Amino acid sequence: MNGNFSVKGKLVDLFSQTIYPAELVVNEGKITSIIKIAESELSNKNYILPGFIDSHVHIESSMLVPSEFARLAVVHGTVATVSDPHEIANVCGMEGVEFMIENGKTVPFKFNFGAPSCVPATIFETAGAALNADDVEKLLQRDEIKYLSEMMNFPGVLFKDEEVMKKIASAHRLNKPVDGHAPGLRGEKAKQYIDAGISTDHECFTKEEALDKLKCGMKIIIREGSAAKNFEALVDLLNDWPDMMMFCSDDKHPDSLVLGHINQLCARAVAKGIDIFKILKAACLNPVLHYKLDVGLLREGDTADFIVVKDLENFEVVKTFINGEIVAENGISNIRTTKSGVINNFSCNKKEVADFEIAYTNEIEIPVIEALDGQLITNRLVYIPNVENGKIITETENDILKIVVVNRYSNSPIAKAFIKNFGLKQGALASSVAHDSHNIVAVGVDDESICRAVNLAIDKKGGVSAVSNNKEMILGLPVAGLMSNEDGYKIAEDYTAIDKMTKEELGSTLGSPFMTLSFMALLVIPHLKLSDKGLFDGDKFEFVQ
């Protein structure tokens, strides 16, 4: 249906903030007319809305290549994303960004990629590539690149680091917005960061922090992903700041994407009594205006990017149209799976159990990372070490487990520490999805289990793995050690199975164990994290001595 056709329903006009019966006429992918009709002419009670937009997402975190992400997302009424290819850039550099752009072009979906601003994210970890200011400018000059991706190096902004400021200046010169990333930054420092020309933040985890930034003119993106969940803390701000807010998932695993996307946030906001037009501004309108996206907004002359839903409460999607093409209908995607090629950067040998041991050197106390369910931030705890045969070992009964980060790009010493709140009673889990440099991160109850889990990921040159006393599972991720190029629904099914194993057999108490694990090496989020080079203090921005 990419020729001439019409659709009837109750049209939701976000500009006039009215809802009325209408017939939408589409000709060659464009809306040529919108005709008001009598309600008696409607054969059903369906509503016509602009399509949903995820305003900040790392496609790589879905473990699916862009074409498969699109295949799953359109079922939920998503027609476009604002996508930071930061993850694959940290592994494969410019070649990785190019892979995402080209693969995205193979399907009828509106990917809007950014130029990654922080590759590597810090100098305190080993990444697979680096993008300097000249590389970033070359990307920003491309039509496919819509913005400068999240500026995580907020200390670099505050201290006016030359390379950081050159990247920001390039974006401003080319009239492209700059995304922010400044968790916990408030007051005068937040104002200084915003005054540098940084226009959004998706990292606010309290209402007070978001309000600080809104008052300084920054747009706030409400994030609800598979690990980080800030919707409840921030959504009430939509009542007073509807023109300054958007919705995003940031990082969404495949099992979550099968269940829903931005449509779920709309339904939850409606249930809280927030005005429908304010909600749909955040979900549909504001991203298009802010990022200057080529996405239709239900006006005559616009591209025919819209959805038909059963009601404005649950947002069950009947049809999704992109450029006048029906890409999903009644829960079934019309986008076909096309297996992509593979790129990767993986070069380390399998490990021995002894590589994971920690020698006791008379420590009176040791720092322990406390993982927080539904948050990217961690706490720093202090415990008396549990020593056996001259080695510091886990203390499973108190949920003090071992965490390691293995350099995937070369054979190097393994970084080791301890972590609380994963709740494992046996075995280990490992992942080559480990923000931001994507080395291998693993948590387990003993060195033998950790070694097995890590070696499963090494054998596949990337993946997520889980081992128990008598069972092993691995979901291979051959594309940069981040994504599969297989059928997205099958990957979601396989991921659901391994996630179930970590909870039911290993005993993890986390809502999304692998997603939480993937952020335990993310140094730019406080307070205590582990890189392949050692334990890191995210507040002082230095290694723990």
TORFILUM-427541 format. One record per residue (C-alpha): residue in one letter; x, y, z. Coordinates in steps of 0.02 Angstrom, whole numbers, padded with zeros to 5 digits, always signed. Layout:
BEGIN
AXYZ ...
//
This chain:
BEGIN
M+00000+00000+00000 N+00124+00132-00058 G+00013+00211-00190 N-00151+00303-00162 F-00262+00259-00015 S-00358+00336+00128 V-00379+00300+00312 K-00525+00352+00422 G-00522+00375+00610 K-00521+00501+00750 L-00372+00609+00706 V-00266+00675+00850 D-00201+00846+00796 L-00056+00893+00909 F-00043+01070+00840 S-00224+01124+00867 Q-00241+01004+01015 T-00404+00936+00948 I-00473+00764+00907 Y-00597+00747+00765 P-00662+00619+00639 A-00560+00630+00480 E-00512+00546+00319 L-00326+00548+00284 V-00283+00537+00098 V-00110+00472+00054 N-00030+00484-00116 E+00143+00412-00153 G+00199+00417+00028 K+00134+00591+00068 I-00023+00652+00155 T-00110+00750+00018 S-00267+00798+00114 I-00351+00785+00283 I-00540+00796+00270 K-00654+00818+00420 I-00799+00696+00411 A-00953+00653+00512 E-00928+00528+00653 S-01062+00421+00573 E-00942+00389+00428 L-00820+00296+00543 S-00831+00107+00540 N-00733+00092+00702 K-00675+00194+00852 N-00490+00194+00805 Y-00377+00345+00828 I-00246+00409+00705 L-00086+00477+00787 P+00087+00529+00731 G+00209+00384+00754 F+00308+00361+00914 I+00492+00409+00925 D+00624+00342+01044 S+00723+00501+01077 H+00882+00418+01138 V+00926+00236+01110 H+01079+00131+01080 I+01014+00006+00953 E+01159-00109+00998 S+01087-00139+01171 S+00939-00231+01094 M+01069-00360+01037 L+00992-00338+00864 V+01060-00254+00709 P+00959-00099+00659 S+00853-00190+00530 E+00794-00316+00660 F+00767-00182+00791 A+00651-00095+00668 R+00560-00257+00632 L+00512-00274+00816 A+00485-00089+00856 V+00358-00050+00718 V+00235-00171+00795 H+00222-00051+00943 G+00198+00105+00835 T+00378+00164+00836 V+00422+00246+00669 A+00589+00326+00711 T+00732+00329+00834 V+00866+00452+00883 S+01008+00328+00894 D+01183+00346+00965 P+01299+00217+00883 H+01422+00246+01025 E+01431+00062+01074 I+01488-00007+00907 A+01601+00145+00882 N+01696+00098+01041 V+01727-00074+00965 C+01748-00041+00779 G+01767+00147+00759 M+01706+00233+00600 E+01677+00066+00516 G+01552+00024+00654 V+01454+00186+00629 E+01450+00154+00442 F+01385-00022+00473 M+01238+00045+00575 I+01193+00178+00446 E+01198+00059+00299 N+01105-00082+00385 G+00971+00041+00441 K+00943+00092+00260 T+00889-00085+00214 V+00719-00067+00299 P+00574+00057+00296 F+00612+00140+00463 K+00679+00311+00510 F+00844+00290+00602 N+00925+00455+00648 F+01104+00424+00700 G+01218+00538+00798 A+01406+00565+00793 P+01478+00480+00949 S+01562+00614+01055 C+01659+00507+01178 V+01753+00363+01096 P+01834+00304+01204 A+01723+00364+01346 T+01872+00386+01461 I+02060+00359+01461 F+02039+00240+01608 E+01987+00088+01505 T+02039-00004+01347 A+01926+00024+01197 G+01937-00047+01023 A+01941+00121+00933 A+01950+00309+00953 L+01861+00452+00864 N+01948+00621+00874 A+01872+00792+00840 D+01913+00780+00654 D+01825+00611+00642 V+01673+00681+00731 E+01666+00831+00614 K+01671+00716+00462 L+01523+00621+00532 L+01427+00779+00574 Q+01446+00838+00394 R+01344+00688+00335 D+01156+00709+00308 E+01123+00544+00397 I+01203+00611+00557 K+01077+00722+00645 Y+01165+00774+00806 L+01318+00758+00919 S+01284+00610+01033 E+01284+00618+01222 M+01430+00718+01290 M+01474+00603+01434 N+01636+00690+01471 F+01553+00827+01572 P+01715+00861+01669 G+01794+00897+01499 V+01656+01022+01463 L+01674+01106+01632 F+01863+01119+01615 K+01850+01167+01431 D+01955+01023+01366 E+02015+01072+01192 E+01962+00912+01103 V+01791+00911+01187 M+01757+01093+01144 K+01809+01065+00962 K+01677+00928+00946 I+01542+01038+01020 A+01595+01184+00909 S+01582+01074+00753 A+01403+01029+00796 H+01355+01210+00827 R+01438+01266+00665 L+01340+01135+00569 N+01178+01182+00660 K+01157+01012+00740 P+01104+00990+00922 V+01217+00920+01058 D+01150+00786+01175 G+01202+00785+01357 H+01245+00655+01488 A+01275+00728+01660 P+01202+00618+01798 G+01184+00710+01963 L+01254+00874+01897 R+01161+01020+01976 G+01174+01204+02018 E+01309+01313+01944 K+01402+01166+01866 A+01245+01109+01777 K+01217+01286+01713 Q+01396+01294+01650 Y+01373+01128+01560 I+01210+01186+01479 D+01283+01356+01433 A+01414+01264+01330 G+01272+01228+01209 I+01216+01058+01269 S+01029+01041+01245 T+00965+00877+01321 D+00995+00755+01462 H+00924+00580+01485 E+01022+00540+01644 C+00918+00631+01777 F+00868+00512+01916 T+00777+00635+02029 K+00640+00762+01996 E+00743+00898+02080 E+00891+00869+01965 A+00781+00873+01810 L+00696+01032+01869 D+00864+01116+01895 K+00910+01079+01715 L+00739+01123+01643 K+00748+01295+01723 C+00915+01322+01637 G+00836+01285+01467 M+00889+01103+01448 K+00765+00976+01378 I+00742+00821+01484 I+00719+00649+01407 I+00624+00530+01522 R+00713+00363+01515 E+00635+00193+01545 G+00747+00054+01484 S+00782-00125+01534 A+00899-00072+01674 A+00883+00115+01706 K+00706+00165+01750 N+00673+00349+01786 F+00493+00365+01726 E+00413+00366+01898 A+00533+00497+01963 L+00513+00617+01817 V+00346+00595+01728 D+00249+00720+01836 L+00359+00858+01762 L+00265+00834+01598 N+00119+00928+01675 D+00216+01092+01684 W+00351+01067+01551 P+00265+00980+01403 D+00368+01070+01270 M+00533+01024+01352 M+00519+00837+01375 M+00535+00677+01274 F+00531+00488+01303 C+00671+00363+01275 S+00727+00188+01317 D+00916+00218+01306 D+00955+00031+01321 K+00821-00100+01289 H+00850-00287+01282 P+00762-00392+01150 D+00638-00475+01268 S+00579-00303+01326 L+00564-00241+01148 V+00450-00386+01101 L+00331-00331+01239 G+00323-00146+01202 H+00413+00018+01173 I+00366+00203+01186 N+00181+00152+01180 Q+00201+00080+01355 L+00261+00247+01425 C+00112+00335+01347 A-00008+00212+01429 R+00076+00234+01598 A+00070+00424+01584 V-00115+00420+01540 A-00147+00310+01693 K-00070+00449+01799 G-00197+00573+01733 I-00078+00675+01626 D-00157+00767+01479 I-00151+00665+01319 F-00082+00807+01214 K+00062+00835+01336 I+00102+00649+01329 L+00099+00642+01139 K+00207+00797+01127 A+00342+00701+01220 A+00314+00540+01123 C+00292+00608+00947 L+00310+00795+00920 N+00454+00863+01024 P+00588+00745+00954 V+00545+00795+00775 L+00556+00980+00815 H+00713+00968+00922 Y+00817+00856+00808 K+00740+00921+00644 L+00689+00745+00594 D+00614+00698+00427 V+00463+00620+00510 G+00283+00666+00469 L+00170+00743+00601 L-00002+00718+00524 R-00010+00877+00422 E-00052+00899+00239 G+00109+00883+00140 D+00196+00780+00275 T+00266+00608+00242 A+00137+00476+00290 D+00218+00420+00453 F+00075+00382+00571 I-00009+00248+00673 V-00185+00187+00704 V-00225+00136+00883 K-00380+00062+00965 D-00388+00191+01104 L-00293+00328+01195 E-00272+00227+01354 N-00179+00067+01310 F-00116+00122+01138 E-00137-00049+01061 V-00072-00025+00884 V-00182-00080+00739 K-00071-00016+00598 T+00095+00073+00579 F+00132+00173+00421 I+00304+00238+00370 N+00317+00338+00207 G+00143+00276+00166 E+00190+00092+00182 I+00105-00023+00308 V+00253-00090+00406 A+00151-00175+00543 E-00028-00232+00563 N-00118-00309+00711 G+00040-00358+00804 I+00130-00429+00651 S+00281-00345+00573 N+00289-00332+00384 I+00477-00302+00389 R+00567-00460+00337 T+00726-00529+00415 T+00877-00505+00304 K+01036-00575+00378 S+01173-00443+00383 G+01359-00463+00369 V+01473-00467+00522 I+01606-00347+00585 N+01702-00371+00746 N+01857-00328+00847 F+01900-00469+00965 S+02073-00533+01006 C+02104-00622+01170 N+02142-00802+01219 K+02042-00912+01336 K+02082-00892+01520 E+02136-01008+01662 V+02051-01020+01831 A+02207-00952+01917 D+02192-00791+01815 F+02041-00743+01921 E+02117-00767+02094 I+02144-00618+02211 A+02293-00633+02328 Y+02269-00572+02507 T+02395-00436+02551 N+02341-00397+02729 E+02195-00284+02684 I+02092-00236+02837 E+01943-00190+02729 I+01900-00192+02543 P+01786-00081+02436 V+01633-00168+02366 I+01521-00109+02223 E+01337-00108+02267 A+01230-00134+02112 L+01058-00052+02119 D+00912-00132+02029 G+00839-00014+01899 Q+00983+00110+01911 L+01149+00138+01824 I+01227+00221+01976 T+01308+00109+02107 N+01354+00133+02289 R+01522+00107+02371 L+01521-00011+02520 V+01663-00070+02633 Y+01682-00249+02697 I+01807-00354+02792 P+01886-00472+02665 N+01842-00657+02669 V+02011-00746+02662 E+02048-00928+02626 N+02218-01005+02585 G+02297-00835+02560 K+02163-00777+02437 I+02015-00658+02453 I+01861-00755+02403 T+01675-00726+02384 E+01553-00732+02528 T+01397-00801+02446 E+01293-00806+02606 N+01313-00616+02619 D+01295-00590+02431 I+01474-00529+02411 L+01523-00597+02240 K+01674-00575+02129 I+01666-00461+01977 V+01799-00460+01840 V+01832-00365+01680 V+01934-00452+01545 N+02015-00351+01405 R+01940-00419+01243 Y+02060-00326+01129 S+02224-00403+01191 N+02291-00526+01319 S+02311-00419+01475 P+02297-00441+01664 I+02118-00463+01724 A+02039-00328+01835 K+01955-00403+01989 A+01845-00336+02129 F+01690-00378+02230 I+01507-00335+02208 K+01344-00348+02306 N+01161-00368+02254 F+01172-00491+02110 G+01109-00627+02228 L+01190-00776+02139 K+01192-00936+02241 Q+01293-01035+02113 G+01383-01013+01948 A+01421-00854+01852 L+01364-00743+01709 A+01472-00650+01583 S+01444-00525+01443 S+01544-00441+01306 V+01412-00303+01312 A+01500-00196+01443 H+01478-00009+01424 D+01569+00082+01359 S+01722-00009+01294 H+01637-00178+01287 N+01769-00285+01366 I+01704-00444+01449 V+01623-00417+01619 A+01576-00564+01731 V+01504-00594+01905 G+01509-00760+01995 V+01519-00857+02156 D+01689-00939+02122 D+01837-00927+02004 E+01800-01089+01912 S+01624-01033+01866 I+01684-00859+01814 C+01818-00937+01704 R+01692-01050+01617 A+01572-00906+01585 V+01709-00792+01518 N+01780-00927+01404 L+01609-00960+01328 A+01602-00777+01275 I+01781-00782+01210 D+01745-00939+01110 K+01601-00852+01019 K+01700-00689+01001 G+01562-00604+01098 G+01401-00647+01185 V+01310-00666+01349 S+01335-00826+01447 A+01277-00910+01606 V+01345-01064+01694 S+01280-01163+01841 N+01356-01315+01925 N+01292-01427+01786 K+01233-01317+01642 E+01301-01190+01518 M+01209-01068+01404 I+01279-00942+01279 L+01192-00819+01164 G+01322-00774+01033 L+01335-00594+00974 P+01448-00601+00821 V+01420-00421+00763 A+01550-00323+00863 G+01518-00437+01012 L+01360-00332+01037 M+01227-00391+00916 S+01159-00544+00829 N+01117-00540+00644 E+00983-00674+00664 D+00794-00661+00677 G+00751-00536+00814 Y+00607-00636+00887 K+00718-00791+00900 I+00853-00689+00987 A+00722-00621+01108 E+00668-00800+01144 D+00847-00858+01172 Y+00883-00708+01282 T+00726-00743+01385 A+00789-00920+01414 I+00962-00867+01475 D+00888-00727+01581 K+00771-00855+01660 M+00920-00967+01699 T+01012-00827+01791 K+00860-00798+01902 E+00787-00971+01929 E+00946-01077+01932 L+01084-00955+01981 G+00972-00856+02098 S+00993-00677+02036 T+00873-00557+02120 L+00891-00419+01989 G+00753-00375+01867 S+00874-00378+01720 P+01038-00459+01774 F+01130-00447+01608 M+01079-00265+01580 T+01137-00219+01755 L+01299-00318+01727 S+01333-00222+01567 F+01339-00057+01663 M+01459-00111+01800 A+01606-00056+01693 L+01528+00112+01646 L+01650+00232+01727 V+01557+00393+01685 I+01414+00346+01802 P+01455+00360+01988 H+01500+00297+02112 L+01609+00141+02102 K+01640+00040+01942 L+01769-00081+01872 S+01862-00058+01708 D+01987-00179+01631 K+02121-00071+01712 G+02052-00076+01889 L+01925-00015+02016 F+01868+00163+01979 D+01798+00303+02086 G+01668+00392+01978 D+01658+00542+02094 K+01844+00581+02101 F+01866+00515+01923 E+02020+00415+01970 F+02067+00236+02011 V+02039+00175+02188 Q+02207+00170+02274 
//
